[in-house]
Amino acid sequence: MSGEGAPPGVRQAASLLLLRDGDAGLEVLMLRRAQRAGDPWSGAAVFPGGALDLRDREAHAHVRGPSDEEASRRLGVAAGGLDYFVAALRESFEEVGLLLAAPQPLGAQAAALQAWRTRLQSGAASIAELCAAEQLQLDAASLAYYSHWLTPPGVRRRFDTRFFAALAPAGQQAVADYGEAVELMWLTPRAALDPARALELLPVTRRTLQELARFARAGDAFGEARLRSDIARTMPRRAASARGTPRVVLPDELAYAEVARLDPEGRGDACADLVAGRAVRLAASVLRVTAPNPGPMTGPGTNSYLVGDGRAWTAIDPGPASPEHVQALIAAAAPGRIERILVTHTHRDHSPGARLLAQATGAPVYGRRAAHPQWQDEDFQPERELAEGERIAAASGATLRVLHTPGHASNHLCYLLEEDRLLFTGDHVMQGSTVVINPPDGDMAAYLRALERLLELDLEWLAPGHGFLVARPHDVLRALIAHRLRREAKTAGALEHAGSATLDELLPRVYDDAPPALHGLARRSLHAHLIKLAGEGRVREEAGRWRWRG
């Protein structure tokens, strides 16, 4: 009954989302768990469910629906997949008194079946014995496989749980068992999520309710569940907030990959927030210190990195001209010293701090000057301009290779820490968003070529100028290229349809999927796309209007 890839010592479990239509629309059945010493989920509002029982397999002969082979294939396990379906149906009956079976138990039979609940809960009987005695088949065909969650590492009791969805059986009344379930609640997802109700919700419960809240009717939610395929396992991670309080990070959160890297065992001490001035060790030879300059263009702030061995450090992107941040970098490097300063590009959130840091440490500044002064740190004067392919020995076992990656800026450089296969990307690759390409210094054609070049490198991690460490670099790079090419195709299509248009006429058509508040920034990248298309001979500009040439 073990799911493939499940860590040793993890218990397999199943849970059931029972759906119905109420006066306010879709409702889901939830139960409040009893308060018990040593139970980390005491008092939580959850869906019916629990651990698989060895005797669940005995009920295979009493199942209406998929065979074990079919169920195992659906769940991605070698064998025993049908056990999860049986467990979900059994737990629903034990905890809330609803039994999905054929023929459907109604009236006096449904009432008589309640005597079986106590016997099942105490282990005096099995679900197979119930089915044989009452001549019932468990209705596994009525279940839709919904999701797969694994309890985070570091938790004392871990469960590998398959969630199923089903329409609640008509004619049966949900009744709490007053053992596991002390209260039952039919709630709309929005009501369950309402802070005023103050339900204690586990991460999986909260996320599932958020997903169900998209649907007005039970049939719509169940129909969507029926269509789900390739369901991946979701494993949250334990982490700490900026204040040090415990929190859980889900895989679609920006901090997830970094938390997994820094704390694979689940101690819960990796921070899921970027805190200005706090030094975070990302690798044996890498520290990150985030500058106190959060904002719409900088996210949580500009990341500065220290690469070295504790005695000697190379600083990458000292950030804005912030004395506070410069002192934080010097403190992070102590008792060692900063011996050189590298800059990825000269936008004002990345390079002005180099001058202050150089004054404080005597370290030389390396980088490149921009081809155009607009939006640049015009005071940037590197002691030496770096060239493509140069190698800088930051410390023993810490070699930085210089990569010229124009596009976001003409002078943009990335630095590859070769031993760790970690790429410091500056603004060439952002986390969770795309960068603005702002002509004339920004160049869309150069940007795409530089992204393609990075695909040729052996990379394991990206360290962006804003945000957390990014895993699966090649997937990220391919997604960025695909996104830009889709936007380019949309630009070309809109202009071909219009025949000719100004930038401002094209903007709401090409960026109709972006909030109007971002259209000012999007206008710059749209201009860069048009310049690229013009360079390919597909469009031309005449007196402020762009014309399609095909």
N, C-alpha and C positions, 0 to 999 in steps of 0.2 A: 504493500500500500504506500510505498514511498514514492513521492514525485521525483522525477529525474532532476538531478542537480540540487536537491534539498540537502542542506548541511546536516551532518550527523547530530542526533539528539533533538531534532526539530519534530514536533508532532504534526501529523496531517489532520486537517480539519475542513469542515464545509459549513457554509452559511447560506441562508435563503432570504431573498428580498421578496416579500409577499406584497403584491400591489393590488389596489382596488380604486374605484372611483367614488369619491365622497362629494359632499355638497360643494366644496371648494376646489374640486378637481382631483388629480392624482394624490392618493395617500399611500404611505408605506407603513407596515407594521413594525414597531420598535418595542423593545422591552428594556426595562431598567433592571440592571443586575443587582443582586443582593449584596449588602455590605458584608464582606468576609475578611478576616485577618489574613494577611499574606497574599491576598488577591490584588494584583496591581490594577485590575479593571473594576474593582468594587464601585458600585453606584453608577457605572457608565451606562449610557443609552446605546444599545446595540441592536443588530438584527438577530433573529433566532439562528443558532448554530452551535457547533461544538466539535470535539475531536472524533475522528473515526473510531469505530468499535471493531474489534476483530470479527465479531459475529455479523457485521454488516454484509460480509461476503456471502454468508449463508442465504441472504435474501435475493441473490441474483435470479434464482428460479421464480421469484415472485415479482419480477419487474416488467412493467409494460413500457417499452421504449428501446433505447439503444442496447446492443450487446456490450459486454465488457470490452471487446476489441474495439468497437466503435467509440465507446466512451473514453477509452484510453487514448485513442488517436486524437479525439477532440481535445483532451486535456494535456496531451503531450507527455504521457507517462508510458512506461514499458508495459505495465499491466495493472489491474486493480482500479482502473478509472471509474468503473461503475460503482465502486465503494463510496466515492464522493457523492454521487447522486443519491444513493441510499441514505448516507449519513445526513445530507441536507433534509431529506424527507422525514427521517426519523427524528432529528433534532427539532424540526418544526412541530411535530406531534408532541414530543416530550415537553417542550418549553411553552408552547402557546396553544396546543390542543387542536391544531389544524392538520388534517391528514389528507394529502393529495393521493388519491387511490382510485382504482376502477374495480367495480362500480363505485361511484362516489358515495361515501357514507353519509346518509341523511337521517333526520328524524331520530327514531328510537335507536337505530343502529349506531349513529354518531354518538348519542348519549351513552350507549353501552360501552363504546370503545374507550371512554374516559377511564374505565377501570384498568385498562391496559397501561395507561401512562405511568402509574405508580410502579407497576411491575417492571416496565422498561427502565425507568429512572433508577430503580434499586438494583438492576441487573438480574432480577428474578426471571425475566423473559427477554427474548430477542424480537426484533422486528420481523424476522422470518417466521417465528412462531405465531405472532399476531396475524400475519397474512394467511398462514395455513389454516388457523383456527377460524378466521372470519371470511375465508375464501375471497381475499382481496389481492389485487396487484398494485404495487407501488407505481404511481404515474410519473416515471422519469421522463416520459415524452413531453410532459407539460413544463419541464424546466429548460431554461435558456442559460447557457454558461455565460457568466457576466464578467468576472474579473478574477485575478489571482494575486494574492498579497502574502508577503513573508514578513514576519515580525523582525524588527531591526536587530542587528548584532548587538551584543552587550546586555540584552534583556534576559532575565533569568529564565522565563518560560517563553519559548518561541513556538509559533505556529505557522505552518505553511497552509494557507487557507484558500479554497476555491469558493467563489461566490456565484450563486445561481439566482435567477429571477423567475417568478411565476405569478400568474394571476391568482389571487386568493380564491379558494373554493366557495362557491355560493352555497348558502344553506347551512354553513358551519359557523359556530361562534368561537372566536378566540378567547381562551381562558388562561390566565396566568397559573403557573404551577406553584407559585409561592415558595419555590426552592431556588432555582437559578433566576427566575423572573418574579420580581415583586410588584411590577406594574407593567401593563400593556398600554400602548399608545398608537392609535391610528392617526398619523400626522401627515400633512402636506410637507414636502421637503423644505419649503421656505419657513413653515412654522417650526420645524425641528431645528433649523439653523438660526432662528431668531434669537439674538443674545438675551432678549427679555425672558425667554423660557429657561435659559441657563442650564441646558442639558450638557452633561459631560460627554463629549464626543471624541472617540478615537480618530486618528488621522484617516483611516480607511472609511470610517462612517461618515465623516465630514465630506470627504471627497466624493463618496457615492451619492450623498444627498445633493451636493452641488451639481452632479451630473443629472440626477433625476429631476432637479428643479427646472430643467429645460423643457419638460414635457407637461402638457396640460391634462392628458388622459392616460390611464393605466395601459390601455392597449397600445398607445404610441410608444411608451417606454419599453414595453415588452417586445413589441415588433422590432425596435432598434436593437434590443439585446439579442434577439434571434439572428440578426444579421452580423453580429460581431465575429471576427475571425482573427487568427494569429494573435491571441491574447498573451501579452508578455507579463512576466511576473514583476510586480511592483514591490520593492523593498525600501521602506523608509530608512533614514539614518538618524541616530541620536546625535545631537549637537548642542552647542551653547549659544545663547543670544549675546548681544553686545554687553548686556548687564551681567552675564554669567549664569542666567537662569536656564534650566533645561528646555529644549525645544526639539521638534522633529522636523527633518528636512525630507521632502519628497523628490523623486527623480526629476521632475520637471522644474524644480527650483534651481536658480543659477548657482547656488553654493554646493549643490549635491556632489558633483564630481570631486571637488576639492575636499569636502568633508570625508568622502570615501578614501581619498588618497592619504590624508593626514591622520585619519583615525579608522583604519579598516576593522579593528577589533570592537569598535563601538563603546569606547570609554565615555564618549559624550563631551570631550573637552575641546574639539575643534569648533571654532567660532563660525556661525552661519551668517554673520554680518561683517561688513568691512568697516572697521573703526579707525578713524583718522588718528595717526600718530602711533598706532600699535604695531610692533614688529611681529610678523608672522613667518615662521620658518617653513618654507615650502619644500626644500630639499636640503641635503647636507651642506650645499654651498650657496643656497639662495634664501634671502630674506625679502619680504615685501613690507613696505610702509606706505600707507595711503595718505594722500595730502588732504588737508581740510578745505577742499574746494568743491563740494557737491553742487550739482545743478543740472538743468535740462540737457546740457551738452556734455557734461562730465560724469553723469550718473552719481555714484557714491563718492567720487573724487578720483584724482589722477594717481595711479600706482607708480611708485618709485621702487626699484629693485636694487638690492645689494648682492653682488656675486663675489664670493671669495672664500677664505679659509679661517676667518676669525681674526687673523692678524692683518691681512691686507684685503681691501675690498675695491671693487669697481661698481660705481653707482650708475644706474641706467634711468634716465628721465627724472631729474630732480624736481620736476613739476613747476608750479607757479612761483612767483617771487614771494615766498612765505618764510619769514625768519623762523616761525614756529615749526614749519615742516623741515627746514634745514637742520634745526637743532634735534628734531626727532631722528633724522637720518644719522647724524653724528652719534647720538646716543645708542642707536641700534648697532652701529659699527664698533662701538667700544667693547673691549679695550683696544681693538684694532683701529686702523686708520684707513680713510678713503684715499686711494692712490690715483684714481682717474675717474673721469666723469664722461659718460656716453649719453648722447641725445638721439632719440629716434627721429624727431622732426621739430620744427621750430614754431609750431602753434603755441599760443600763449599759455596754455595749461600744461605744457610739457617742458619747455626749455628755459624760461626766465630764472628758475631756481638754480640753474647751473652757475650763473654768475655769483650768486650769494654763497653757494657751496664751495666754489673755487676760492673765494676770498677767505672763507673760514678754514679751509683745509690745505690750501696751496696746490690742490690737485689740478692737472691740466684737463681741458674740456675738448672732447672730440665729437665731431658730427659733420654735417654738411649745411651750407647756406642754401636758402631757397632761391628759386629762379625768379619769383615774383614777390613783392613786399606785402601785398594785401593779406590781412589777417595773420601776419607773421610777427615773431619776436625780432624786431629790426635791430636790436642791440646784440644779437647773438654773434659772437666772434670766436669760432673754434680755434684752438691752437694748431690743430691739424684736421684737414678734411679727409674723412675715411673713404676708402674705395671698396668696391665689390670684391669679396673673397678674402679680405684681410682677416688675419687671426690674431686675437688678443689673449694673452695668457693672464687670466684674472687671478689664478692661483694654480697650484699643482692639482691636476685633475679637473680644472675648470677653464675650458677654452671657449672663447666667444668668436664665432665667425660672423663677419659683416655681410649683410645681404642688402643690396640696394633695391627697394621696393616702391618705386614711384607710383602715384595714382591719387591717393588721398592728399599727398603733398609731393612736390617734385623732388624734395630732398629726403624723402622718408627712407629710414633704414630699419631693418629688423636685425636682431642679434640671436644667433643660434648657439645655445650652450650644448656643445657637441656631445659631451659625455652623458648628459641627461636627456638628450633629444628633446629639449625644451626650447621653444622659440618665443622670445620677447617680441611681441608684435606691435607695440606702440598703438597707433590707431589704424593700422592696416587691416587688422581683424578685431572687431569689437565683440563683446559678449552680449548676446541677446538682442542685437540690433545691427543695422548696416551703417556704414560710415557715409558721411556727406562727401561727395566729390564736387569740389567748388572750383570751376575754371576761373582764371587761367592757370593757377598753380595746380589745381586738380585736373586729372586726365583719366577719363573712363577707359580708354583703350589701354593705356599704360597700367592702370589698376588691374584689369582683367588678365593682362599678360603676366603681371607679377604674381597674381593668385595662382595661375597655371604653373609658374615656376616653382612655387612652394610645394605643389603636389609632388614634385620630383624628390623632395627631401624625405629622409627617414625621421619622422616626427612622432613624438608620443604625447606631448602636452603643449598647449599655448598659454603664455602668460601675457594677457592683454594690458593695454594702458588703462583700462577701466573695467573693473569686475574681478571675478574669481578665476582660478585656473580652469582651463577648458580642455576636456578630454576629446578623444577621437578627432584629431586635427584634420585628417583628410576628408572625413565626412563633413566637417564644418566648412572647409574650403570649397568642396564640391557644391554644397548647398548655397554658399555665397555666390559662386559663379552662376549657378542655375537661376538664382533670384535676380541677379543683374540682367541675365539674358532674357528672362521673362519680362522684366520691366522694359528692356530695349524693344522686344517684340511688341509690347503694348504701345510703346511710343510710336513705332513704325506703323502699326495698324491704325492708330488714331489719326496720324498725319495722312496716311494714304486715304482714309475715309474722308477727311476734311479737304484734302487737296492742298490747302495751305492754312497756316494758323500761326498766331503769336505764341510765345511761351505761356503767357497767362491764359490763353484760350485752351491750350493743350493740358495745362496743369490739372484741372479738376477731372479730366477724362482719364489721364494716365494714372493719377494718384487718387482715384475715387475710393480706394480701399484704405486711405490714410486719413486720420483726423485733420480737419481744416487747420487746426493749430500748428500742424507740422508742415503745412504747404509751403511756408517760406523757406524752410530748409530743403524740402523736396524740389523746389524750383531750381536750386543750384545743381542737383544731380540730374534733373531733367535736361538742363542746359548741357551738361557733360555728355549725356546720351546722344543728344542731337549733334554735338560737335563730332562725336565718334561716327555717327551715321553719315555726316557730311564728309568726313575723311575717307569713308568707304564709297563715296559717290552716290549714296542712296537718297540724300536730301541736300538742299542748298538753302542758304539764307539770303534774302533780298529785303533790305530796308526794314529789318526787324521781324519779317515774316519768314517762316520756314515752309519750304515747298517740297512736296514729294516728287522724287525722280525715279524711284523704283529700282 
